[in-house]
Amino acid sequence: MNANAFKAKDYKSDVTPIWCPGCGDYHVLMSITKAMADLNRDPKDMAVISGIGCSSRIPAYTNCYGFHGVHGRSLALASGLKVSRPDLTVLVMSGDGDGYSIGGNHFLHACRRNIDMTYIVMDNRVYGMTKGQPSPTTEPDWDSALSPGGTGLSPFQPLVIALASGANFVAREFSGDIKNTTKTIVEAVNHPGFSFVEILSPCVTFRPDERAWKGAVHRASVDETDDPARAARRILTDDGLNTGILYRGKRAPYQAHVKDEAGDAGILDARFKV
Amino acid sequence: MEQPRVGTDIQFAICGSAGDGTIAAGDIMKRAAALMGFKVIAFDIYPPEIRGFGKCISRIRISDAQTYSLKRHSDVLISLNDAHAIPHVGEVRDFGAVLFEDNSIAELPEGGHISAHIRAAQVPYGFGIREISEKATGLARSRNIAALGYAAGLFNMPPGIFHQIIAEKFAKKPRAVTEDNTRAFDAGVEAAARVFKLDDVSVGRPLSAASGADAVMMTGNGAIARGFLEAGIQAYFGYPITPASSIMERMAAALPREGGRFLQTEDEISAIAATLGAGYAGARAATATSGPGLALMTEMMGLGVMAEVPFVVAVSQRGGPSTGLPTKTEQSDLNLAVYGGSGDAQRIVLAPTNVEGCYRCAGMAFEIAETYQTPVVLLVDLYLSNRFETVIPPRKNIFAPKPRKTPKMGKGEEYQRFRLTESGVSPRSIPGEAGLTHTVTGLEHDEIGHPSDRLHNEMNAKRHHKLLPATHFPGLTTQKRFGDSGKVDVGLLGWGSTFGEILETLYTAQGQDIRVAVMKVVMLSPLPVDEIAAFMDDCTHVLVPELNFEGQFANMISGATGRPVTRLTQTTGAPMLVDDILAELHRLIDSPAPPPTSSHRTAEGVRA
């Protein structure tokens, strides 16, 4: 890696993040810039796409081509960008509200479509930017001013859903573990197809309890698998704090399909002749 | 009585039940006429059910000069099913012909036969349609083609051309199908040769055989697809919706073959988001939808305006609100197309008025979007999307993209994606270009693109002002005046498909010694206000016919110019009738000075 032309700082812009001191997203920013340096891609050939929320501010903090779009639509936007510019390395950055709530349907179909890009979700189980509402991954008994007595709702299971929907690479990391997070992001980017990395990233302001994640997360005791059935069984017994790569699939990534018949301009024109 | 305006100007209406081959017969007629070198406009109406026995009508207008709509009266009605055709006898003009089955095998109730409904001034041609088909082929299935042959024989249309079209149409079927249909056609021609021709309908020779040589028959949607392809579209994302889906079907087949990308997305939000993403990445990208889809897309229209990303959205309107009338035409998504979204989000909206306009606007839309770094909406409607017209495309592709120019930076100069320039257009870089990386955002931003509300007013002004020169975009007709010059009694302002009926109204009124002019407005945002205002200054009355309830275009015009207008609106799901526009025109001429405020009338004509 020492021979690389780029260093992590080459991917960082001079814009000061808006995040609260102690936010897990600082660590994610460090991990992705380190991963970019390890990947040794020129910043001009990388696109960082996001939606809305604290985590979605990340594109402007990098030196790549960035798109901070609207709430929940980052995967849809990135899909169009990637299929029309396959030469670019595309990272899609999201949060649990942006990615799993308003962007939930796009998540399912991005997994299905298996376009070669990497989806990184910073999950803090709360809406931070709008000041502390429960999110799809919030525990049912999380008691707060905005969810008195807890929501009582079953939390969204991102890894299960990604696996069931056809994502080709599924991993979970903890933001504080920069070394492993960096490594996993590199693996995710290098793996063909749609790669999904869920990063537990504490919100110290609205979820101070998440400071405890640092001591609670643990590396998964079993190796990654390419067998979806095994991966599914593992998730069923997961405590939500296992980190590491869970699944590395073998599906071929999205490619444009050209029907044989369509290869003949004359036949095609005849079909549409009116 | 109305006489044909040019040498040949004849309109056939073929009416039958689903399964009678009504649309197929119309299809052969319009393709044969186009091959002969005539200009053709055709529009089919069929029931919304995929399978059923509803009424089908195919109307085909054949002329040797460019026309812009169907005629108010048909010259020939061919009935393949009397129950369905009887209500349409009235649309046949005096001395026009009605062709029908005179050898019915079923007992009909009183008034059940079409002959009882034909006016004395109309010319009846009863003949044994079924018998001709059965004698020629052994089956009654070729009734439609036998009737078509009879019509062709009656008006001396060359059978050879029909033979050619029949062979093309059934090329994929067993040879016997072509042979049977050709025999049925010829038997029809022969039967017609034996009758005495009473009427004044005539199909002459096309003005120039060469005029038809390069003519291509297209639907509005087909023309949009062709324009996109000639403009080098690289990516298309869509979600199925009537009546826009046929654009997507063409893209699905053509784009991957030409190295482009096509995706059917999970919804319209994703379709336009992907289009925007591809546009941001430098690709020529488009999507197409109808009103309900556009409603979902407004969020991304706003982002496209804010992030200054070029892309194209074709919108084929249908009846609304909500799911509305999916298979009926309407012009009620104008407000949504022009204003839809949060904030002040001005974008470019083009509304072609005929099929050739669809082709030209679609061909130029990307260049316009790139020039002004903005979304461009191509606004049509079902009537325009699905109707057929002959178009003569230029021999040379005039829409091919020009090579992109990467912004040049001075030494030590910081790249500012949203630099405030005199024109309002800023240097735009795309991913992959060195030294020009930046992040765009849906948040208000400074010149670099960093989130900031410091320059909100200046940025709003930039986003609006940069579009204004588009009203004079080179090579694009954004508005055009027709009819009498100078002061006129009534001026009609029209947009979209309704302009065809408005122009037809003009031609009719000019024969009635009324001073009248019309203006078509193709660019609906930004509006060519100066030209519209100058036109209105010439008019004692201004009439704005359109297919929506509120008079959305009239509101827009009236608001932009501060001048009173008279609205004429209709939401029957059908195109406006020339007779209704004409009636309102006469009412206005008989009215004194224009009212101090705008007035609003609803056309009552209904045409199935």
Chai-1 contact restraints between the chains, C-beta under 6 A:
chainA,res_idxA,chainB,res_idxB,connection_type,confidence,min_distance_angstrom,max_distance_angstrom,comment,restraint_id
A,P43,B,T437,contact,1.0,0.0,6.0,A-B,restraint_1
A,K44,B,G432,contact,1.0,0.0,6.0,A-B,restraint_2
A,K44,B,A434,contact,1.0,0.0,6.0,A-B,restraint_3
A,K44,B,T437,contact,1.0,0.0,6.0,A-B,restraint_4
A,D45,B,G432,contact,1.0,0.0,6.0,A-B,restraint_5
A,A47,B,P431,contact,1.0,0.0,6.0,A-B,restraint_6
A,P59,B,T439,contact,1.0,0.0,6.0,A-B,restraint_7
A,A60,B,T439,contact,1.0,0.0,6.0,A-B,restraint_8
A,N63,B,T437,contact,1.0,0.0,6.0,A-B,restraint_9
A,C64,B,T437,contact,1.0,0.0,6.0,A-B,restraint_10
A,Y65,B,P431,contact,1.0,0.0,6.0,A-B,restraint_11
A,Y65,B,T437,contact,1.0,0.0,6.0,A-B,restraint_12
A,G66,B,T439,contact,1.0,0.0,6.0,A-B,restraint_13
A,F67,B,V440,contact,1.0,0.0,6.0,A-B,restraint_14
A,H68,B,T439,contact,1.0,0.0,6.0,A-B,restraint_15
A,H68,B,T441,contact,1.0,0.0,6.0,A-B,restraint_16
A,G69,B,L303,contact,1.0,0.0,6.0,A-B,restraint_17
A,G69,B,G442,contact,1.0,0.0,6.0,A-B,restraint_18
A,V70,B,E299,contact,1.0,0.0,6.0,A-B,restraint_19
A,V70,B,L303,contact,1.0,0.0,6.0,A-B,restraint_20
A,V70,B,G442,contact,1.0,0.0,6.0,A-B,restraint_21
A,R73,B,A273,contact,1.0,0.0,6.0,A-B,restraint_22
A,A76,B,S270,contact,1.0,0.0,6.0,A-B,restraint_23
A,A76,B,A273,contact,1.0,0.0,6.0,A-B,restraint_24
A,A76,B,A274,contact,1.0,0.0,6.0,A-B,restraint_25
A,L77,B,A273,contact,1.0,0.0,6.0,A-B,restraint_26
A,L77,B,L276,contact,1.0,0.0,6.0,A-B,restraint_27
A,L77,B,G277,contact,1.0,0.0,6.0,A-B,restraint_28
A,A78,B,G277,contact,1.0,0.0,6.0,A-B,restraint_29
A,S79,B,A274,contact,1.0,0.0,6.0,A-B,restraint_30
A,G80,B,F237,contact,1.0,0.0,6.0,A-B,restraint_31
A,G80,B,A274,contact,1.0,0.0,6.0,A-B,restraint_32
A,G80,B,T275,contact,1.0,0.0,6.0,A-B,restraint_33
A,G80,B,G277,contact,1.0,0.0,6.0,A-B,restraint_34
A,G80,B,A278,contact,1.0,0.0,6.0,A-B,restraint_35
A,L81,B,G277,contact,1.0,0.0,6.0,A-B,restraint_36
A,L81,B,A281,contact,1.0,0.0,6.0,A-B,restraint_37
A,V83,B,R261,contact,1.0,0.0,6.0,A-B,restraint_38
A,S84,B,Q234,contact,1.0,0.0,6.0,A-B,restraint_39
A,S84,B,A235,contact,1.0,0.0,6.0,A-B,restraint_40
A,S84,B,R261,contact,1.0,0.0,6.0,A-B,restraint_41
A,S84,B,A278,contact,1.0,0.0,6.0,A-B,restraint_42
A,S84,B,A281,contact,1.0,0.0,6.0,A-B,restraint_43
A,S84,B,A283,contact,1.0,0.0,6.0,A-B,restraint_44
A,R85,B,A281,contact,1.0,0.0,6.0,A-B,restraint_45
A,L88,B,P431,contact,1.0,0.0,6.0,A-B,restraint_46
A,N105,B,E266,contact,1.0,0.0,6.0,A-B,restraint_47
A,H106,B,S270,contact,1.0,0.0,6.0,A-B,restraint_48
A,H109,B,E266,contact,1.0,0.0,6.0,A-B,restraint_49
A,A256,B,P256,contact,1.0,0.0,6.0,A-B,restraint_50
A,A256,B,R261,contact,1.0,0.0,6.0,A-B,restraint_51
A,V258,B,P256,contact,1.0,0.0,6.0,A-B,restraint_52
A,V258,B,R257,contact,1.0,0.0,6.0,A-B,restraint_53
A,A262,B,A253,contact,1.0,0.0,6.0,A-B,restraint_54
A,A262,B,R257,contact,1.0,0.0,6.0,A-B,restraint_55
A,L268,B,A253,contact,1.0,0.0,6.0,A-B,restraint_56
A,F272,B,R250,contact,1.0,0.0,6.0,A-B,restraint_57
A,V274,B,M217,contact,1.0,0.0,6.0,A-B,restraint_58
A,V274,B,T219,contact,1.0,0.0,6.0,A-B,restraint_59
